[in-house]
Amino acid sequence: MSRINKNVILALLTLTSSAFLLFQLYYYKRYLSAKNGAGLSKSKGSRIGFDSIEWEGWFRIAENMGFQCLKIESKDPRLDGIDSLSGTEIPLHYICRLATHAIHLVVFHERSGNYLWHGHLRLKGHIDRKFVPFRKLQFGRYPGAFDRPALQQITVDGLDVLIPKDPVHFLEEIPHSRFIECRYKEARAFFQQYLDDNTAEAMAFRKSAKELLQLAAKTLKKLGVRFWLSSGTCLGWYRQCNIIPYSKDVDLGIFIQDYKSDIISAFHEAGLPLKHKFGKVEDSLELSFQGKDDVKLDIFFFYEETDHMWNGGTQAKTGKKFKYLFPKFTLCWTEFVDMKVHVPCETIEYLEANYGKTWKIPVKTWDWKRSPPNVQPNGLWPISEWDEVIQLY
């Protein structure tokens, strides 16, 4: 290996190991097919980085320079269950080693919602588990999702590379980047058993609910408030990868510690007036906003106890309080209605708490005070507090 090549490789290794993140962006476009409803789009659009031929060229050059390399590929998970595309694979990870050094090249794919996704570094049967210390690699233990960063070019030891303009934000995303894919295969099976509602009314509701969710996400992001898909909206994502047309609302969850006093005014400015406010910050807070076309947005605030979490409910006519218990959960990213949004990582436990073990079966008649298996009475609001804790608009 020539001296100049050694310097280049050492520069690459230094960049990678010091977490400046040497990476290129390879955009894998959404799949479309007029014939069977799913395929690979041939339109490339704009991209930054290598195309597939250049990836292979980089791979061969590294091997010619003495590196031993692994290429990790897999099918796009969005195509799961589509047999006609079962042989289509995309690049996910390239790992090359030389002596005691290794380069881990992570391939980021552009997804709907203007975010980047990388796949799981899943070791197939023929791969040497001792090729590199895989458990120490920073990327690949789980799929990940990141905000799409603006890039800047810098020079290190005479080598021009691209890094995020805001490297601190990118690095802060890494430990919270875990991504859960919608269960596309199970969703297709669901619609084979339960026909999808494609009536004009259902399509109109889904359109309005999608717009409402996107507006709510934009508003909460401006405030810096974390949220996740909750209740029926979470169920629709996990069970059928879509909005449940008979749910008639959009449900979000927020940890009470993330509550901000200007949430109501921010939603009002966004064109979503307050419909009702139940409870108070210290106990059972719940907000509901009125979207257009009579679709409402319900926000449930979650409180953490020693061994569980809960959100509250209030019956306006009687002042009765209710509590909904959930096992503790953490947040992961997913893609839903062309957005990167949070969902509970422990999704099945979350849904079973709220809907029982029969959550896969559609139920169109639902009583929020009796139907959930995790609901329990939580006393009464004192009449003296009704003006504060039961506000209807």
N, C-alpha and C positions, 0 to 999 in steps of 0.2 A: 504494500500500500504506500503511495507517495506521501511526502510530508504534508502537502497541502490538503490531501484528503483526510489525513489523520486530524489535522486542525479543525476541519469542517465537522467531522464526526464528534470530536470532543466538544465542540461548541454546541452541537445538538444535544449531546448528553447533559451538558451543564444546564442548558435551558430546561430540559425535561425534568431533571432531578431537583432543580431549584423552584419548581412549581410556577414558573412564568407561563407554562402551558404552551408548548409548541403544538399547534394544531392547524389543520386546513379544513375548510368547509366543503363538503361534497353534498350537493342538494339532490335528494331523491324525491321526485315530484309525486303528487297524489295520483293514485291509480284511478283510471277512468276507462270504461269500455262500453261502447254502445251496444255491443253484442251480448255480453253476459253480466253487465253491471259492475264488473271489477276487472281491472287490467292495469297495465303500466303505461303511463302517459309518456309519449315520445317528445313532448315539448320540453325543452331544457330550461328556458327562462334565464334569468340572471343568476350567476353563482360566483363564488370566490373559491380558489383552490384548484385541486386536480380533478380531471375527469377520470373515468374508470380506466382508460388506457394508460394515463399517466401514473395512476396508482400502481398498475402492474409493472410499469417501467421502473418506478421507484423501488418496488419490491425486488426486481431482478438486479438492479444496480447494487442494492445493499448486499445481496447474496454474492455478487461478483467481487465485492470488496472484502469478503471474508465473513460476513455476518451469517448467522443461522437465523432463519425467520419463520414465523408462524403467521398464517392468515386466517382470521376468524370471520366466517360469513354465516348468514342465516337468512331465512325468508322474512320479508317484511311482515311483522306481526299483524298488520291490518288486513293481510290476505289470508289469515288463518281460516281454514275450512273451505277455501276455494280450490278444489282439486285441480282445476285446469291450470293453476299457476303454482302448483306445488314445487316445481323445480326452479322457480325464480328466487335467486338469492342476492343479497346486497352485502357490501363490505361493512364490517363493524369495527374490527380491531386488527392492527398489524403490530407484531412484537418481534423485534430483532435483537439478538444478543451477540456480543463480541467480548470474549474473556469474561470478566466479572461485571461488565456494563450491559445495560439493556435500554432500548428505545421502545416506548409504548406509544404508538400512534393511534389516537382515538378518532373515529370517523363520526362527525356530527351531521345529521340529516335534518333538513328543513322540514317543518311540519306546518299544518294549518294553524293560524293564530300567531304567526311570526315568532315562533320559538324553535329551538334546536333540540334534537333528541339523539341520544346515543344508546346503542343496544347493550344487552347483557353479554359479558364475556363468558360464554358457556363452553366448557371444554368437552369436546367430543371424544368418543372412546379411544381413538388412535393417538390422541395428543399426549405427549410426555408431561405428566404433572409436575415434574422437576425441571422443566425447561427454564422457568424463572420462578421466583417466589410469588406466585399469583396472588396470594392473600395480601401481599404488601402493595399491590398496585392500587392507585388511587381511584381509577375508573374501571367499571365493568362488573363489580359485584352485583349491582342491580342496574337495570336501565335507568337513564337519567334524563332530565329535562332542564333546560336553561333558557333564560332570556337571550334573545339574539343580540350579541354585543356588536357595537361599532368597533372597528379594528383600526389599529395604527401600526405603521411600520417602524421598527427600530433596528439598529445595527449593533451586533454583539461580536466582537473580534472579527470585524469585517464581513459578517454574515447578516444579510437582511432577512428579518423574520416579521411575521404579523403577530401581534398580541392584542387583547382587548384594551380599548381606551381606558376602561375602568377596571383594572385587574383586581382591585380589592373586592368589588361587587361580585365579579366572577368567582373568585376564590371563596367568598362567603356563601355562594350558592352550592358549592360542592357537597357539603355534609347534609344539605336539605334537598338534594336533587332527585331523590328516588322517585321513579315513575312506574305507575301501574297502567297497563294497557287495558282498554275496554275489551271485554270478552266477546270478540266478534263471532267466533265459532258458535258459542252458546247462544248469542243473540239471533243468529240465523236459525238455529234449531228452535228457539222460542217462537219465532214468527212462522215456522212450519207447523207448530202445534196450535198457536193462537194467532189467527190472521191479524195483520196490522190494520189499524183503522186509518184508511186513506180518504175518508170523507172530506168534503170541503171545510166542515167545521173543525175537524181534527187538524187538518193541515194549517188552517188559520191560527188555531191555538198554538201549535208548535212554533210557528213563525213569530207570534207575539211573545211567547215565553222565551225563545232564543234571544230576541232583541232586548227583552227585559233583563235577562241574565247577563248579557254583554254590557248593558248600561250599568247594572249594579256592580259588576266586576270592575268596570272603569272607575266608578265613583269610589269604591272601597280601596282600590289601588292608589288613587290620589291621596287618600287619607292615611295610607300605610297600614291598613287593617287587614289582617289575615282572615280568610273565610274558607268554607268548604261546602260542597254539595251535601245537603242533608235531607232526611225524610224521603218523600216521594221522588224528589229530583235525583237523589243519590241512588234510589232503587231503580229508576229508569235508566240511569247510566250503566249500572252494573248488570242489570238483567237483560236489557234490550238495546243498549247503546243509543238510547234516544229518549226524548221527553215523553212521559206517559200522557196521552192526550186527554184522559178523563180526570187528571189530577187538578186542573183548573188553577194551579198556582205554581210559584217557584219557591223552593225552600233552601235556605242557607243557614249554616251554623257559624258562630263566632265565639271564641273563648272570651269570657267576661273580662279577663285581664287586658284584652285588646280593645275593649270598648272605649270610644272617644265621644265626648259630649257634643261634638259637631256633626255626628252621623246624620241626625234628623235634618238639620239645615242643609247638609251637603246633598242629600237625596231630594229635598225640596227644590234646590237650585237645579238639579238634574231633571226636573219635571216629574218627580215621583213624590206626591204629597203623602203625608202620614195618614194612614187609615185607622190604626189603633195602636195604643201603647199600653201594655199590661205589665204589672210588676214594677220593680225598681232595680237599680244597679246592684244593690245588696242581695236581692232575692227575686228570682223568677222573671227576669226582664225578657220581654218579647216585643218586637216591633213588626208592624205590617204596613207596607206602602202600596199605594194604588197605581198600577201601571195602566197603559191604554188597553182598550178592548176588554175591560173588566177582568184583566189578569192581575193578580196581586202578588207581591213579594213578601214572604214571611221570613223574618230573621230570628232565629232562636239562639239565645246566649247560654253557653255551657259553663257550669261550675264544677270545679274539681274537688273531690273529697279524697280521703286516704286511699280507698280501694275502688273508687268508681267515679264516673262523671254523670252529670244530670242537667237537664234543662226543665224549665217550669212551664205550666199552662194555667190560664185563669179563665173561669166561666164568668162572663160579664154580668149576667142576670142575677147570679147568686153570690158572687164573690168567692166561690170555691176555688181552692188551689190544687194543682196536680203536679206531680213530679215524674219525670221519665228518666229511668236509670239506664246507663250505658257502661260497659266495661271500658277501662281506660284505653285510649287510642292515640296514635300519632298521625301526622299528615303526610301524604304523598301527592305527587302531581299526576294528572291524567289529562287526556284530551277529550273535550265534550263540546258539541256544537261549535266546532272550529275555534276552541279556546283552550289554553293551558290553565287548568283550575285544580284546586286541592280537593281531595277526597280522603276519608279515613283509610290509612294503610291496612288496618284490620277490618276490612270491609264486611266480610261475612259475619263476624261477631257483632258489628255495628247494626247490620240489617236484621239479623236474627233477634237482637234485643228489641228492635222497633216493630218487626213484622212477624217474628216467630220463624220456625223452620220451614214453613210453607210459603216463604216470600217469593218463590218462583211462580206461584199461581196467582194470576191477576184477581184482585178483589176491588170491585167498583163501589161497594157500599162500605163506608168507613166512618166510624164514630171516634173522634180524637180523644174522647173521655173514657171509652170502654174497649175499643178494638186493640190498641197496642198492648202487647204482653208485658211491657216494661213500665206501664203507667200505675201509679199508686196515689191515693189521696194525700194531700199535704196541708190539710187544715183550711181555715177561712181567713180572708183578709178582714181586719177590723173595719167596721163601717166608717170609722173616723178617717181611714186612709183611702177610701174608695176614690175620692177626687184625684188622688195622686196615682193610684195603681190601676185604675180602670178608666182609661181615656179613649173615647170613641170620636171619630171625626167624620 
